[in-house]
């Protein structure tokens, strides 16, 4: 499979600046018109997303300052590590690479479960700075919207990261996971519009991208890990709901045309 052509950063930045101005003008035009309430809220939502996309490219450290990761270290590292250990034990993971690893907490847990080798890629240098000493040597700073060649790993994963990346980078991001996975891909992405979410999408959107490129969505393995997380005491229900597990790429399954997935019972979301 051929990789996606790299994104022209300057062209994308120019496009985003134009989008911000256009949505700002539309918002300013509608905010005092009581008869256009629905259009006003849509314009407001579009402006927020355009501003986030622009900030992602021009002020990433402003979006994710030190205090963001310092807070994560105190509040979420423990349970992320526990969920990582469950991943490792459920699938007997031998090696794992995490795209958007933040503090490396999931990788810590996978190591606890016996993985021989782990590696994490994270765009924010602040995250790596707050990572525990034991896992920090296995974390690397990288732009997740660019092609990352890291060899093959038993399990490639990304937990609640894809929605934080502009849609223009989505294909390259997905391909990084596909090219790295030898057996499994574990993936979650939020569909909610939130403070730092740039590209929230329904699960079908992501499943279509993986299936088009020759991966198989496994409802059986998805349900297996969901149950293991629940039994392990996970109360982050958005993670359980957003979870998708894929089998690694099979060249014979690569499609020439994009696959459109409908929300139906075959996917069992």
N, C-alpha and C positions, 0 to 999 in steps of 0.2 A: 504494500500500500504506500502510495506517495504521500508525503507530509504536506500539510497546508502551507501556502506561500506566506512568509512572514508579513506581519502588518506594518505598513508605512506609518511610523509614529507621528510624523509631522502632519501628514494628511488627516490622520484620525483626530489629532488635537485641533486642527483647523475646523474639521467637521463638527466637533463637539462645541467649540466656541460659537459657531454659527447656530447650533441647536439651542444653546443657552440663551442667546440674544432673541431668537425666534420665540421660544417659550416664555421668556420674560415679557416680551411685547404682548403676546396673547394673554398672559396672566394679568398684566396691567390694564389691558383693554376690558377684561371681563369682571374684575374684582368689584366694580361699583354697579354692575348690572344685575339687579335682583331677578330678572326674568331668565337668566342664563345660569342658574345655580349648578346644574349638572355639568355644564361645560366649564364652569369656573373650577370645580373640584378636579376635573380631568386635567385642565391646564396647570393647576397647582401641583398635581402629582407628576406631570411630565417635566415641569421645571425642576422639581426636587431631584428627579432621576438624572436630568441633564447636568445639574450642578455636581452631583456625586460623581458622575463619569468624568467630568472635567477635573475635579479635585483628585481623583484617582491618578490622573496623568500628571498633574502639576504640583500636588501637595500630599503625597501618600502618607508621609510621616505625620502630617496634620490630622489625617483621618485615623491613624493608628499610633498615637503618641505612647511614650513610655508608660504613662499611668494606665493605659488600656491593658497592657500585658502584665503590669505589676498587679492589677486587680484580678486578671485571669489566673495568675500564679496562686493567689490566695483563695480564689473562689471555685475554680473548675478543674485545676490540675489533678486533684485526688480522684475525682470520679471519671475523668477522661482516662487516667491511667488504669482504673479498674475496668472500664469498657474495652480498652486496648488489650488487657490481659484476657478478657473473654473472647475477643476476636482471635487471639493467638491460640487459645485452648480449643475453641469451637472448630477451627479449620486446620489445626496443627501447622501453623504458619512457620516456614523455615527461614524466610527472609521477607522483609517488607520495606517499601518505599512510600513515603507520605508526601503528597503535594499540597502545600499549604499547612505545614506541620505545626505552626505557631511555636509553643514551648516544647514540642516533642513528646507530649504526655501520652498520646496513644502509642507511640513507639516505645516509650518506657514500659508500658504494660505488655506489649508484644514481646519485648525482651524478657520480661518477668516470666512469660509463658514458655520461654525456651527458644525463641528465634535466634538463629546463629548470626544474623547480619541485619542491620537496619540503616536507613538513610532518610533524611527529611529535607525538603526544600521549602524555603519560606522567603517571601518578598521583603518582609519587614525586619530590618536589622535589630530593632528594639526587641522583637520576640526572642531572637536567639540570645540576646544579652540577658534576658530574664530566665532562660532555660536552665535547669539543674546542671551542675557540673558533670554529672555522670553521662548525660545524654548530649550535651552541647557539642562534643567532638564529631557527632554523627549528623549534625545539622549544617546546611549550606544555604547561603543567601542566593536567591535566584528570582528572576522575573517569571512568574507562572504563565504569562501570556506569550512567552517565547518558547521555542522548541528546546527541550531538555533531553539530552541523550545520556542515560545513566545505566545502560545495560538491562539485563533481565532480572526480575525479582519474583519470588513465589507469589507475593501479594502486592498489588499497587492499590493505594487508597487515597481518598480525599474526603474529609468530614466537614460539612458546612463551610465550604470555601467557594464553590463555583458561583454562588449568587453575589459574591463580593467582587467579581471580575467583569469588566464590560463585555457585552455580548459579542463584540467583534473578535475577542480572544477566545471565545468558548470552544471553537473547533480545535484550536491548537492545544488548549488546556486538556480537552478530552483525549486528544491523540497522545499527549505526554503519558497519560495513564495507560492507554492501550499499548503503546510501544514498550512500556516498562513491565507489563504484567505477563508472567509466564503461566499462571494458573487462575488467579482470581483478581477481580477488581471490586473493592468495597467503596461505595460512593453514597454520600448524602448531599442534598442541596435544598435550601429553603425556598418555598414558593411565596413567602410573605414579603411584602414591602416593608422594610425596616430602615433604621437610621443609616446603616452602612451597606445596605443591599442595593446593588446596581443592576443585577440581572436575575430577579426572582422569576422562576419558571415552574410550571407543573412538571411532575415526574416524567410524563410522556415525552416532553421536549428532550430531556436528557437520555431517556431510553432510546429514542429515535436516533440520536447521534451515535450512541454506542453500537446499536444494531446495524446501522448503515455501514459501519466500519468493521463488521465481521464478528462482533461480540454477541454473546447470547445472554439475555436477561434470565436469571434463574429465580423463579418464584420459590422453589423449594429451599434454596440456600438463603434467600432473603428472609423467609419465614423462620428458618432455623436460627438465624442470628437475632432476629427480633425476639424470639422466645427466650434465647439465652440471655439477652440484655434485660428483658423483663424479669426473668428468674433471678438474675444477678442483682436486682434492686434498682435498675435504671428508672428514674422518674422524669427523665427528659423525654417526654412523649413525642415531641417534634422530631427527635433523632430517630426514634423507632418508626414513626410514620414516614419520614423522608428516606429511609434506608433502601438502597438498591444494591444487589449483588449480581455481578456479571461473571461469566466464564470468559477466559482470555480469548483473544482474537483467533478466529479460524479463517485463513485466507479464502477458503471456498465459500464463506458466507458474506464476503464483502459485496455490497450492492453498488450498482452504477448510479442509481438515483436515490435521493434521500428517502428514508422510511418515515412515514407519518403514523404515529401510534395514537389510537383513540383510547379514551378512558373506558375500559371495559373489564369484565370479570376475568378475562384471560391473564391480565397483568396482576390481578389480586393486590391492588394497592390499598 
